[in-house]
Amino acid sequence: KEGGVRRIVLDTRHFRGNYPESAKVEGCYIVNDAHIPDHEIEEQYKESWFTLIPRSRLGPDSLHVYDADLDQIESCEGRKVSHVKVTIYPDGGLSRVRVYGFGDDVCYSRL
């Protein structure tokens, strides 16, 4: 399996009472040659976002791991992702969001 997002971790550790009930993760691929600020990308490219993890229940003080090899991540096969958006419902704390995957030649040439 080549490219794209392979694993996403939503970390609610240390949030025992103030954790989100659920979360959704979306991705998009934008070649940002115009150097558009990240805060403007969501609005300008709203039709480009696709679901990686549909709204899913979260629990307190836990690592929530989603793996493409276990078919827990949607729209990931062969699909490039440059930006990730996490929406939590209704609110609460996430310690970390980790996204693992493989880059392409364009990605590596910009390092």
N, C-alpha and C positions, 0 to 999 in steps of 0.2 A: 504494500500500500504506500503510495507516494504522496508527499506534500500535505499541506493543510494542517488543521488542528487535530492533534492526536489525544490530548488529555486536558481536562479543565478541573481545577480544584477550587471549590468555594469553602473557605475556612471560617467557621463561626467559633473557633476555640476562644475561650475566655469570655464569651457572651452567653451567660446562663439564663438571664431573664430578658435581655434586650437583643434577641436574635430575630432576624426576619422570618416570617412564617413561610415564605417561599421566594424563589428567585427565577428569573429568566435570563438567558445569555444569548445575545445576537452578535453576528459578525458581518463585516462587509469588506470588500477589497477596493481600495481607491489608490490609484497612482497619484500621489500628491505632488505633482510637478509644480503646481501653482502655489505650493506652500500655504495651503489653507489652514488656519488655526484649528486644532482639534475640536474646540468647542463649537465651531461652525459646521463641522462635517455632518453631525447628526441631522441637522435641518436641511442642508443643501442636498444631501444624498439619501433622504428618508426612504426612497423606493429601493435602494440598494441593500438594505439590511435584510439578513435572512437568519432564521432561528438555528442556533447551535444546540441549546438546551431549552426545551419548552418549560413553561412555568412548572417548577418542581418544589415539593415540600422540603424545608430544611429543618434541622433540629439544633438544639443548643449544644455548645461546647464540642463541636465535631468537625472532622474533615469530610467534606462531601466530594467524592471523586467520581468523575464521569470520564469514561474511556471509549474511544472510537472503536477499538478492537472488540468491545462488548456491545457495540451498537447503542451506546448511551449518548452519543453526540450525533445530531442530525446534520445533513447538508455538508458533510466534511470531506467526502471522497473527491479528491482532485480539485477541490475548491480552495482558492487562495483567500487568505484573511489578512488584512492590514490593520483593522481596528476591531475592537471588541467592546460591546456595551452590556453592562449588567444592570438589570432592573430588579429591585427588591420590593417585596410587598409585605405589609404596608410600609414598614421602615424597620430599622434595627441595625445591628452591627455585623460587619464582615471584617475579620482580621486581615485576610489576604484573598486575592484572586490570582490564581496562577494559571497560565495558559501555555501548554507545551505543544510543539509542532516542529515542522521542518520549513526552512526558508528556501528561496529560489535564488538564482544567479543575481537578479536585480537587488534582492535583499542583501546578499553578501557583498555586492559591489559598493553599497552605500556605507558599510562599516568603516 
